[in-house]
């Protein structure tokens, strides 16, 4: 988008279902050898200042409302997200792995 006016961005279904948002994830692994450092990393990544930097460097949408972003970077406060149960979706994806492997192999 920075290089051409011929490119735009559309968030589908803003008047109905909303847009599927696929967030990045960070997890703390139970019984990991460095839980304090892992917590420090998670806390650092979730700071509004870090989210602003990530928006600037790699166009990542911040989770926190009010985080300053460069022009052209959307924020979640302006997008209607689709309501989705990620746990249920993950279970279903696990259930259909064999089918997906066959489908890709065709």
TORDRENPA-923111 format. One record per residue (C-alpha): residue in three letters; x, y, z. Coordinates in steps of 0.5 Angstrom, whole numbers, plus 500, padded with zeros to 3 digits. Layout:
REM TORDRENPA-923111
ala / X / Y / Z
...
REM end
This chain:
REM TORDRENPA-923111
unk / 500 / 500 / 500
unk / 506 / 505 / 501
unk / 508 / 504 / 494
unk / 502 / 504 / 490
unk / 495 / 507 / 491
unk / 492 / 501 / 487
unk / 492 / 497 / 493
unk / 487 / 497 / 499
unk / 485 / 494 / 505
unk / 478 / 491 / 506
unk / 475 / 488 / 513
unk / 469 / 483 / 511
unk / 463 / 482 / 514
unk / 463 / 489 / 518
unk / 455 / 489 / 518
unk / 454 / 482 / 520
unk / 459 / 476 / 522
unk / 465 / 481 / 523
unk / 472 / 479 / 521
unk / 476 / 473 / 523
unk / 482 / 476 / 527
unk / 488 / 471 / 528
unk / 492 / 474 / 534
unk / 499 / 472 / 535
unk / 500 / 468 / 541
unk / 505 / 467 / 546
unk / 505 / 462 / 552
unk / 508 / 460 / 558
unk / 510 / 453 / 558
unk / 508 / 449 / 565
unk / 515 / 446 / 568
unk / 519 / 450 / 563
unk / 526 / 451 / 566
unk / 526 / 459 / 565
unk / 519 / 461 / 567
unk / 521 / 468 / 570
unk / 524 / 470 / 564
unk / 518 / 467 / 560
unk / 514 / 472 / 564
unk / 518 / 478 / 563
unk / 518 / 476 / 555
unk / 511 / 476 / 555
unk / 510 / 482 / 559
unk / 515 / 486 / 555
unk / 511 / 484 / 548
unk / 504 / 486 / 551
unk / 507 / 493 / 553
unk / 503 / 498 / 549
unk / 510 / 501 / 547
unk / 512 / 495 / 544
unk / 506 / 494 / 541
unk / 507 / 501 / 538
unk / 514 / 499 / 535
unk / 511 / 492 / 532
unk / 506 / 496 / 529
unk / 511 / 501 / 526
unk / 516 / 496 / 524
unk / 512 / 490 / 521
unk / 505 / 493 / 521
unk / 502 / 489 / 527
unk / 496 / 491 / 529
unk / 496 / 492 / 537
unk / 491 / 489 / 542
unk / 491 / 495 / 547
unk / 486 / 501 / 545
unk / 490 / 507 / 544
unk / 496 / 505 / 542
unk / 499 / 510 / 537
unk / 500 / 507 / 530
unk / 503 / 509 / 523
unk / 498 / 512 / 518
unk / 495 / 506 / 514
unk / 496 / 501 / 520
unk / 489 / 499 / 522
unk / 487 / 498 / 529
unk / 482 / 493 / 533
unk / 478 / 498 / 536
unk / 476 / 500 / 528
unk / 474 / 493 / 526
unk / 468 / 488 / 528
unk / 472 / 482 / 530
unk / 468 / 475 / 529
unk / 466 / 472 / 535
unk / 470 / 465 / 535
unk / 471 / 460 / 540
unk / 479 / 458 / 538
unk / 479 / 452 / 543
unk / 473 / 449 / 539
unk / 476 / 451 / 532
unk / 483 / 448 / 534
unk / 480 / 441 / 536
unk / 476 / 441 / 530
unk / 482 / 442 / 526
unk / 486 / 437 / 530
unk / 480 / 432 / 528
unk / 480 / 433 / 520
unk / 488 / 433 / 520
unk / 488 / 426 / 516
unk / 482 / 429 / 511
unk / 486 / 436 / 510
unk / 493 / 432 / 508
unk / 489 / 428 / 503
unk / 486 / 434 / 500
unk / 493 / 437 / 500
unk / 496 / 431 / 497
unk / 491 / 431 / 491
REM end
